[in-house]
Amino acid sequence: MNIKELNPDSSPQAAFGALLRTCREERGWKQDYLGAEMEYSSTHISSIETGRKMPTLRLSRSADRALGTGDMFERRWRELKHGVLLEGFPEYAGLEGRAAEIRVFEIGIVPGLLQTPEYARVLADSAVKRGAITPEQAAERVSFLAERQAALERARPPMVFVVMDESCIRRTIGGPAVMDAQLDRLIEFADRPNTVLQMAPYAIGERRTFDLPVYLLTLSDRSVSCYVEAQTQGRLDRETTSVLPVLTAYHQLQAESLSQAATVGLISKLRKGTP
């Protein structure tokens, strides 16, 4: 293969291909050998390495398996496919799909895992109107959210704990019809055997332990990761010394929040239009 065909700086797709080629050559493998290990043709491997073909999730996972690179190529694929997402979130999403337990705290909007397609589209379209993203990126966001939600509908689904600030249901998104359907979705979510939904009411005041959205994942090996998101930046943390205090603060928040029964009652009252 002509090395000059590779220009890792030309695009994220080319960077993915260059990384695949580097990892292959470090092992002294030919394209046909790597292709056999990954169950792809050598021609397909060549097309990926030179950026002529877009990698897929299946190919990325096959590369990680064949090359022993953990989830490196899967993370690169998520960064490539979901470039409109904040830093750290594609990696978080990859872990989320394999987590045994998911803990979420959200402010202002309903958490993504609980959003209806209509609610999600209103948020994405609003970002387009502000010039923050393109229509294509908006469609990608909604599609990506559907992928995340679908990943939770597996044979052994994770336990999902959600604490929402009261602002999440008080803030109208998309008008009455969209909000009514979204509130129904929340009540349905709370009725599942593997979920816990709680509201952090305005009344808890300074006892609310977080001022930003927080996501905590417990994997099957009991390791815990934390993703914290600001307006323009996200950060994934896997260090136990910094993650455990966040987990403690989450438990403290749960203790201050409404029970699931009281939360559903509050949502039902709002759904019926009563204060």
C-alpha positions as CSV (number, residue, x, y, z in Angstrom):
1,M,0.0,0.0,0.0
2,N,1.2,3.5,-0.8
3,I,2.0,5.2,2.5
4,K,1.4,8.6,0.9
5,E,-2.3,7.7,0.6
6,L,-2.6,8.2,4.4
7,N,-3.0,11.6,5.9
8,P,-4.2,11.3,9.5
9,D,-4.8,15.0,9.8
10,S,-7.2,15.2,6.8
11,S,-10.2,13.9,8.7
12,P,-11.3,11.9,11.8
13,Q,-12.0,9.0,9.3
14,A,-8.4,9.1,8.0
15,A,-7.1,9.3,11.6
16,F,-9.0,6.1,12.4
17,G,-7.5,4.4,9.4
18,A,-4.0,5.5,10.2
19,L,-4.3,4.2,13.8
20,L,-5.5,0.8,12.5
21,R,-2.6,0.6,10.1
22,T,-0.1,1.6,12.9
23,C,-1.4,-1.1,15.3
24,R,-1.3,-3.7,12.5
25,E,2.3,-2.9,11.5
26,E,3.5,-2.8,15.1
27,R,2.5,-6.4,15.2
28,G,4.1,-7.2,11.9
29,W,0.8,-8.3,10.4
30,K,-0.2,-8.0,6.7
31,Q,-3.6,-6.7,5.8
32,D,-4.8,-10.2,4.8
33,Y,-3.9,-11.6,8.2
34,L,-5.6,-8.8,10.1
35,G,-8.6,-9.2,7.8
36,A,-8.8,-12.9,8.6
37,E,-8.6,-12.2,12.3
38,M,-11.4,-9.6,12.1
39,E,-13.4,-11.6,9.5
40,Y,-13.1,-8.9,6.8
41,S,-11.3,-9.0,3.4
42,S,-7.9,-7.5,3.0
43,T,-9.5,-5.1,0.5
44,H,-11.9,-3.9,3.1
45,I,-9.0,-3.4,5.6
46,S,-7.1,-1.4,3.0
47,S,-10.1,0.8,2.4
48,I,-10.5,1.6,6.1
49,E,-6.8,2.3,6.5
50,T,-6.7,4.8,3.7
51,G,-10.0,6.4,4.7
52,R,-11.9,5.4,1.7
53,K,-14.5,3.5,3.8
54,M,-16.2,4.6,6.9
55,P,-15.6,2.2,9.9
56,T,-18.6,0.7,11.6
57,L,-19.2,-0.3,15.2
58,R,-18.9,-4.0,14.3
59,L,-15.6,-3.4,12.6
60,S,-14.3,-1.3,15.5
61,R,-15.2,-4.0,18.0
62,S,-13.6,-6.7,15.7
63,A,-10.4,-4.6,15.6
64,D,-10.3,-4.3,19.4
65,R,-10.8,-8.0,19.7
66,A,-8.2,-9.0,17.1
67,L,-5.6,-6.4,18.2
68,G,-6.1,-6.7,21.9
69,T,-6.7,-2.9,22.3
70,G,-9.5,-3.0,24.9
71,D,-12.2,-0.7,23.6
72,M,-9.9,1.8,21.9
73,F,-11.2,1.5,18.4
74,E,-14.8,1.4,19.6
75,R,-14.2,4.7,21.4
76,R,-12.5,6.2,18.3
77,W,-15.6,5.1,16.3
78,R,-18.0,6.8,18.7
79,E,-15.9,10.0,18.6
80,L,-15.9,9.8,14.8
81,K,-19.7,9.1,14.5
82,H,-20.8,11.4,17.3
83,G,-18.4,14.3,16.9
84,V,-21.2,16.7,17.9
85,L,-21.2,15.3,21.4
86,L,-19.2,16.8,24.2
87,E,-15.8,15.5,25.0
88,G,-15.9,12.3,27.1
89,F,-19.5,11.5,26.3
90,P,-18.9,9.0,23.5
91,E,-16.6,7.0,25.8
92,Y,-19.3,7.2,28.6
93,A,-22.0,6.0,26.2
94,G,-19.9,3.0,25.3
95,L,-19.6,2.1,29.0
96,E,-23.3,2.9,29.6
97,G,-24.4,0.1,27.2
98,R,-22.5,-2.5,29.3
99,A,-23.2,-1.1,32.8
100,A,-24.9,-3.2,35.5
101,E,-26.1,-0.1,37.3
102,I,-26.7,3.5,36.0
103,R,-27.3,6.5,38.2
104,V,-28.3,9.8,36.7
105,F,-29.0,13.3,38.1
106,E,-30.3,15.9,35.7
107,I,-31.3,19.6,35.9
108,G,-33.6,21.5,33.7
109,I,-34.4,18.8,31.1
110,V,-35.6,15.2,31.3
111,P,-32.6,12.9,31.2
112,G,-31.8,11.5,27.7
113,L,-32.5,7.9,28.6
114,L,-36.1,8.9,29.5
115,Q,-36.9,11.3,26.7
116,T,-39.5,10.6,24.1
117,P,-38.5,11.0,20.5
118,E,-40.6,14.1,20.2
119,Y,-39.1,15.7,23.2
120,A,-35.6,14.9,22.0
121,R,-36.3,16.4,18.5
122,V,-37.6,19.6,20.0
123,L,-34.3,20.0,21.9
124,A,-32.2,19.2,18.9
125,D,-34.2,21.5,16.6
126,S,-33.8,24.3,19.1
127,A,-30.0,23.9,19.0
128,V,-30.2,24.2,15.2
129,K,-32.2,27.4,15.4
130,R,-29.5,28.8,17.8
131,G,-26.9,27.9,15.2
132,A,-25.2,25.6,17.7
133,I,-25.4,22.5,15.4
134,T,-26.5,21.7,11.8
135,P,-29.7,19.9,10.9
136,E,-27.6,16.8,10.1
137,Q,-26.0,16.9,13.5
138,A,-29.4,17.3,15.1
139,A,-30.7,14.2,13.4
140,E,-27.5,12.4,14.5
141,R,-28.2,13.4,18.1
142,V,-31.7,12.0,18.1
143,S,-30.5,8.8,16.4
144,F,-27.7,8.4,18.9
145,L,-30.2,8.8,21.8
146,A,-32.4,6.1,20.3
147,E,-29.3,3.8,20.2
148,R,-28.6,4.5,23.9
149,Q,-32.1,3.8,24.9
150,A,-32.2,0.6,22.8
151,A,-29.0,-0.7,24.4
152,L,-30.9,-0.8,27.8
153,E,-33.6,-3.1,26.4
154,R,-31.4,-6.2,26.7
155,A,-32.0,-9.6,28.2
156,R,-30.5,-8.6,31.5
157,P,-31.2,-4.8,31.7
158,P,-29.2,-2.7,34.2
159,M,-30.7,-1.1,37.3
160,V,-31.3,2.5,36.5
161,F,-31.6,5.1,39.3
162,V,-32.7,8.6,38.2
163,V,-33.0,11.7,40.3
164,M,-34.4,14.7,38.5
165,D,-34.5,18.3,39.8
166,E,-38.1,19.5,39.9
167,S,-37.2,21.9,37.1
168,C,-37.1,19.0,34.7
169,I,-40.9,18.6,34.8
170,R,-41.8,22.3,35.4
171,R,-40.0,23.5,32.3
172,T,-42.2,23.1,29.3
173,I,-40.5,21.7,26.2
174,G,-42.3,21.6,22.9
175,G,-45.8,22.6,24.2
176,P,-48.5,20.7,26.1
177,A,-48.8,17.7,23.8
178,V,-45.1,16.9,23.9
179,M,-44.9,17.5,27.6
180,D,-48.0,15.3,28.3
181,A,-46.4,12.4,26.4
182,Q,-43.1,13.0,28.2
183,L,-44.7,12.9,31.6
184,D,-46.5,9.7,30.7
185,R,-43.2,8.2,29.7
186,L,-41.8,9.1,33.1
187,I,-44.6,7.4,34.9
188,E,-44.2,4.3,32.7
189,F,-40.4,4.3,33.4
190,A,-41.0,4.4,37.2
191,D,-43.3,1.3,36.8
192,R,-40.5,-0.9,35.6
193,P,-38.9,-3.5,37.9
194,N,-35.4,-2.4,37.3
195,T,-35.8,1.4,37.7
196,V,-36.1,3.9,40.5
197,L,-37.3,7.5,39.8
198,Q,-37.1,10.2,42.3
199,M,-37.7,14.0,42.3
200,A,-35.4,16.4,44.0
201,P,-38.0,19.1,44.9
202,Y,-37.2,22.8,45.1
203,A,-37.9,22.6,48.8
204,I,-34.6,20.8,49.6
205,G,-32.8,24.0,48.8
206,E,-29.1,23.9,49.7
207,R,-29.4,20.1,50.5
208,R,-29.2,19.4,46.8
209,T,-25.7,18.0,46.4
210,F,-25.1,18.7,42.7
211,D,-25.4,21.8,40.6
212,L,-24.5,20.1,37.3
213,P,-25.8,16.9,35.6
214,V,-24.0,13.8,36.9
215,Y,-23.9,10.2,35.5
216,L,-22.5,7.3,37.4
217,L,-21.9,3.8,36.0
218,T,-21.2,0.6,37.9
219,L,-19.8,-2.1,35.6
220,S,-20.0,-5.9,36.1
221,D,-16.6,-5.9,37.9
222,R,-18.1,-3.4,40.4
223,S,-15.8,-0.6,39.1
224,V,-17.5,2.8,39.1
225,S,-17.1,5.6,36.5
226,C,-18.4,9.2,36.7
227,Y,-19.3,11.6,33.9
228,V,-20.0,15.2,34.7
229,E,-21.2,17.7,32.2
230,A,-21.0,21.4,31.9
231,Q,-22.4,23.7,29.2
232,T,-19.5,23.2,26.8
233,Q,-17.4,20.4,28.3
234,G,-17.8,16.9,29.6
235,R,-15.4,14.8,31.7
236,L,-15.3,11.0,32.3
237,D,-13.5,9.9,35.5
238,R,-12.6,6.4,36.4
239,E,-10.3,7.1,39.4
240,T,-11.8,5.6,42.5
241,T,-10.5,8.3,44.8
242,S,-12.4,11.0,43.0
243,V,-15.5,8.9,41.9
244,L,-16.5,7.6,45.3
245,P,-17.2,11.0,46.8
246,V,-19.5,11.7,43.9
247,L,-21.3,8.3,44.6
248,T,-21.6,9.3,48.3
249,A,-23.1,12.7,47.3
250,Y,-25.6,10.9,45.0
251,H,-26.8,8.6,47.8
252,Q,-27.2,11.7,50.0
253,L,-29.2,13.3,47.3
254,Q,-31.5,10.3,47.0
255,A,-32.1,10.4,50.8
256,E,-33.2,14.1,50.5
257,S,-35.4,13.5,47.4
258,L,-39.0,12.4,47.2
259,S,-39.8,8.7,47.2
260,Q,-40.7,7.1,43.9
261,A,-44.4,6.9,44.9
262,A,-44.4,10.6,45.8
263,T,-42.5,11.4,42.6
264,V,-45.1,9.7,40.5
265,G,-47.8,11.4,42.4
266,L,-46.3,14.8,41.7
267,I,-45.8,14.0,38.0
268,S,-49.4,12.8,37.8
269,K,-50.8,16.0,39.3
270,L,-48.8,18.0,36.8
271,R,-50.0,15.8,34.0
272,K,-53.6,16.6,35.0
273,G,-52.8,20.3,35.2
274,T,-53.2,20.6,39.0
275,P,-50.6,22.7,41.0
